[in-house]
């Protein structure tokens, strides 16, 4: 009993630590993004209507996702107040679709040609994962619903990672010359790395564990 309580405490502490770190990174992202929208000099050919309004709308739609997400993974809340879980899930879905749409627009209209495809692509993937998660929930397929919510959340936090990667790009991408190539590398990595981590946790590692539990086949 004591060991079980200690195990639950460690799991809770790890959960709180991870979400505290993610929310800290989110607060930094929002600060940087708001500072850019309000104070940065506009790029040539951009106006409030064709660029900054969309960027601001993207920030506003991402914010509820980053606040809602920790609550959706609290099993006690999900079991005791399922209607709250469903309501927050609908808000998560709507915000993800709007956030993905604004990401696609920002991606296809950015002046850096190498950045257009990664930004637009992970906006579309974000929408797709969120809609699939909703479909799975409607069909009662809660195992796949949970997995696609995690994938959607990995994409949502990509917009946080890209700001952190930019802050430390000289240390992380010292082997890539500064400029558009480094920007493109950073944007692809902020999209692909979270998905690789999510897939490794959701599918690759469980598949490897199942394989390792199988008896070794004799040769000959």
C-alpha positions, 0 to 999 in steps of 0.5 A: 500500500505504501509503495503504491501511494509512493508510486502515485505521488511520483507520477503526480509530481512528474505530471505537475513538473512536465506541465509546469515546464510546458506552461512556463515555455508557453508564457515565454512564447506568448510574451515574445509573440505579443512583443512582436505584434505590438512593438516590432517594426513591420516587414516590407509589404505587411500591414495590420490586416494582411499579417499582424491581425492574423498573427494576433488571432493565431496567438488568441486561438492557441492560448485556450488550448495550452490552458485546457490541455492539462485539465483534459489529462486529469483522470479524476476530473474526466470521470467525475465531471464528464460533461466538463471534459466534453465541453473543454474538448469542444473548445479544444477542437474549435481552437485547434481548427482556428489555430491551424487555419491561421497557421496555414494562412501565415505559412503560405503568405510568409515572405521566406519561400523555404518556410512556407511549406513547413508552416502550412503543412503542420497547420493542416496536420494539426487540424487533421489530428484534432478532427480525427480525435473528435471522430474517435470520441464520437465513435467511442474509440477512446484509446485512439481518441487519446492518442490523436489528442496527444498528437494534436497537442504535440503540434500545438506546442510546436509553436512554442518550440519554434520560439525557444529554438529561435532564442537558442539558434546560435547554440543549436544550429551552429553548423547551419549558416544564419539566414533562410536555411537556418529559419527553414531548419528550425521550422521543420524541426519544431514540427517534426521533433514533437511528432517523432517524440509523440509517435515514439511514446505512443507506438514505437516504444510499446511495439518494441516492448511487445516484441521484446516479450516474445520468446526468441526463435531458435535458428536452424 
